[in-house]
Amino acid sequence: MNRLDPATELIDLHIHVGGAVAPHILWSIAHEHGFKLPVKDYWEFCDLISASPDKVSSLGDYLAILHQWTEKIQSSPHAIERSVYEIIGKEYRSSRVTAIELRFNPMKRNLEGERDLDHLIHAAVRGMERAMLEYSCRAGLVFCLAREFDYDLNEIIVRKAEKYAHRGVIGIDVAGPEQHGIEFGTDVDAYRELFARARAAGLGTTVHTGETSHTAAPGVLAVIEHLRPSRIGHGVAAAESEEAMAKLCESGIVLEICPSSNLRTRAVADLAELGTILRRFDERGVRYTINTDGPYLLDTHLRGEFDMLLAGGLLTPSGATRCIETARASTFLR
């Protein structure tokens, strides 16, 4: 069978608010808030905020679209509330995603301090709670620390995650260009303590790493050693290293694989290379899940990700089931 059973309920552990809102929603928000756009036509706008292959050949290209446009348009309490609400409903309708972890950096929605973080977070929670009520699904928010931020700013984000842990904030993440290596920097001891503090507060921990050549497998090993997260976002570069794969198994860390994202950013060259990576993980016992990363930015959805892997022979039906079960076992939702 080359497709999932339509009745299968899915869980997405790795989906960014900035890459998951439909263009017509962003277009509406931009106009509603008087956001000045460089285009006047809706179809030109769709092209502006899409990560099409002719525009994206690296992670940097991909992140530029997020930072320059989608995150800015979402930078108000009303915009983030509507965005979170629309994403959860769309993922349920398109892929029967009944449990979802949405991640974003609240400081990248505050227009460099102009907006109040608490108002933004409350708005995100309202959008999430409304969607959960309507679709009878589970959802939680993961706050992304930024590699390019100073420690003090990232510490504030963790403080906000702790504050709102009782309202649906379920974890923290580290995201951004891997050349800004928190796990290699002078503040590494401080970040180790920050992650320990988050765990003590009951928050889940995950880190983006191993999706570019900047750190590759050494980046995965550094994250495991210094930050000790429960999960790693992407992590495909770990397949290059027997040591990294052994450490992942030993520590029980689960990888959040995002196939279309890794293909688009050239983290993997093609489906054949991705298949080789997944086979290595299977052979070594590395646990992984399948996720979307940015479904609208990449023109995909979670059911489509599974169907692509099944049709290409990268996953067997039993392998797909194992990925779904792994996601359910390793979610930060409780």
N, C-alpha and C positions, 0 to 999 in steps of 0.2 A: 504494500500500500504506500503510495507516494504523497498522501495527504493525511493530516490529522483528522480524527473523527470530529465532525462539526460540534458535537456535544461536549467535547473535552474542555474543561475549564482551565484557563492558563493563568500564570503569574509572571509579572514583569518586575524584575528587581533593579533594572538599570534603565531608567528613562528620564531624560532631562526636560524640564518644563520649557526651556528655551528652544528645543528642537521638536516639540510635540504638539504645537498649536496649529490648527488649520490656517492656511493663508487668508481665507475669507474672514476668520475671526480676528486675526492680527490687523487686517485691512480695516475692519470695523472699529477696533480699539484705537488704531492710529488716527482715524478721522474723528472719532468721538472726543479724543483728547487734543485735537489740533496739532498732532505730531507732524512736523515738516518732513516730508519724504522727498527723495531725489527723483521720483517718478510720479506721473499723474495717472497712468493707466493700470488697472488691476492686474492684467496679465504680465506687464513689466514688473510689477511688485512681486508676483509669484516667482518670477525668475530671480529677482533680487534676493529673496530669502530661501532659495532652494540650493541644496548642495549637489547640483548636477555634475556629472563626470567632467564636463568641459570646464568647470570652474574650480573643482576641488581635486587636488592631487597630493594633499598632505593633511596632517592633523591641524597645522597652522591655518590652512585655507578654510578648513571646516569650522574652527573656533572663531575665525574672523567674522563669519556670517552671524554666528550667535552673538558675539560681543558688539558688533557694529549695528545690528538691526533688531533681532528678535528680543534680546534681553532689554534693550532700551524701550521698545514698544510696550513691554510688560512692566515697566517701571512706575507703577502707581498701585495703591491698594485695590482699586476697582479692576485694573488690568490683570493683576496677579490672581485675584479671586475668580474672575471669569476664566482665565487661562487654566487654572487648576480644575475648575468645574468641568470645562469643555473636554479636557484631556481624558479624565476618568470615564466620562460618558462615551466618548468616541472609542476608547480602547475596549470598553465592554461591548459596544455594538459591533465593532469590526472584528474582534478576536475572542470575544467572551473571556476577557481578562477580568477575573473576579477578585484578584488581589494585586495591588500595584504599589510600588514605592516610587514616589516622585521626588526628584532631587533638583535643587537649585541653590544658588548663592544669594541670600537676601541682600547682601551689600552690593551686588551687581544689579539690584533693582531699586537702589535708593538714590540714584543720580548723584553719586559722590557726596552723600551726606544730606542732600536736600530733603529726601523722604525719611520718615521715621521708621526704624526697623520693626518696632513692635506693631505699628499699624499695618505694615506689609505682611508680617507673619500672621496676625489675626485674620487678615483678609484671605490669605492662602488657606488657613484652617477653615474659614467659613465656606469657601468654594469646595473644599474637600468634603466637609461634612454634608453639604447639600447633595453632592454627587453620590455619596455613600448611601444617603437616605433614599434617593431616587432609584438607584440601581442595585441596592442590597448587596454591595460589594465591600471589600475591605481596602483601606488605603492608608498610607503614612507618608510623612515628609522626611527627606534626608537633606541636611544642610551641607553644602559643599564649601570647604575651605579652599582658598586659592593659593597655588604655589607661588604666584607672583606677589601675594600680599605679605606685608610684614607680620611677624608673629603676633603683635598686639591686636591687629585687626582680626586675625584668625581666632585668637583667644576669645574675642567678643562674640564671634559666631558660635563657638562652642558654648559660651555662657548662655546665649539665647536658646540653643538647642536644649540645654539643661532646664531652662526656665519653662519651656513649652513641651517638655517630655510628657506631661499629663494631658496635653491637648492634641496629640497626634504627631509630634516630631519624634521620630523613632531612631535616628542615626546621624552620623557625620561621615563625610567623604573628603578626600583631597583630590582636586582636579586642576587642570591647567597644563601648560607646556612643561614637559618633563625636564627641559634644560634648567628650569627653576627647581632644583632638587631639594625639597624639604628634607628628604630622607638622607641627603648627603651633606646638608648645610651646617653652619655653625650653631644653629638652633635645634639640632637634632635631639638633644637631651630634653629640651623644653617641649618639643612635640611628642616625644615618648611619654612624658608626664601628662601632656594634654589628652592624649589618647587613653591613657590609663584612667584619667579623671572622667572622661566620657563613658568608659565602660562601667566605672563605679556608679555613675548616674543612671545606669540601665540602658544606655544608648548603644545601638549597633555601630560597628566601625567598618568602613570599606575605603579603599584607596585606588585611584586610577594609576596604573603603571603597566609597563610592558607592552605599550601600544605604539611606540616609536623606536627609532634606532638610537635616540639620545642616551637612554639608559639600558634598554634591552633587558636581558636576563639579570645583569647586576642590579638594575633598578628593582626588579621583583625581589631579589635576595635582600636588598637593603630595606625594603618595606617590611618584609617578613621579620627581619632581625630587630629593626628599630621601632616600628609602629604596631606590629602584631595585630593586624586587622582580622576580622572574622571572614571577610571576603576581599577579593581584588577585582577591580573593574578592568575588563579586557584581559590583560595578562598573557596574551598569545606568545610573547617573546620568551616565556618560561619554557616553551617547547625546545628551545635551543640548548637548554642546560639540564643535564641529568641532576645536578645538585639542586637547581631551582625546583624541579618537579618533585624530587625527594622531600625537600623542605615543605612544599605545599601539602604533600600527603601527611608528613609527620605532624604538621601544625593543624591539619584539618581545614585549611583555608579553601574556600570555594571561589572559583572564577566566574565572573559575569561576562560571558562571551556575547559580543554584539556583531554578528556576521556582516550585515550590510555596511555598518559603520567601518569595520576594519578593512573591508574591500574598497570602500570609497576613499578612505584616507591613506590607502596603500600600506597599511600595517601588514597586510598579506597581499601577495601579488594577484591571486586568483582563487577560485573555488578549490582547485586542486591542492594548492598550498594549504588552504584552510583545512581541507580534508586530512592532509598529512599531520597537521598540528593536532586535530581532534583525535586521530588514531593514536598518536603518541600519548596524549593525555589518558585515553582509555586504557592503553597497555600498561601505563605506570600507575594507574589508579587515582589520577588527579580528577577531582570532582568539578563539574562545571554546569552552568545554566545557560539558557539562550534568552536573549533580551533584544530590545530595539534600539536603545540609545536616543535616537531622534527620529521618530517615525515619519513626521511630515517633512522634516528636512531631507530625509533619505527616501521618501516616497515608499514607505513600507508599513507593515504592522506585524504584530507578534506571530499570528497564525501564518502569515506569508514567510516569515523567517524560518519557521519550522518546515513549511512545505518546500521551500527552496533547498534546505538541507536534505530532506527526505528524497526529493526528486533527483538530486545530484548524487545520492548514495553516500553522503557524508554522515548521515544518521540512519540507523535502522529504526523501525517502529518501537522496538524495545529500548533503544538508545534515547529516542525522543521522550518516552515515558519516564526513563530514568532522569533526564534533565528536568522534567516537570516536577518529579518527586523531590529532587535535590533542591529545587527552588522553594518548594513548600517547606522543606525541613530547615532551610537556611535563611528564610525571610526574617527581617527584624520585626515584622508584625506579630503581635501576640494577642 
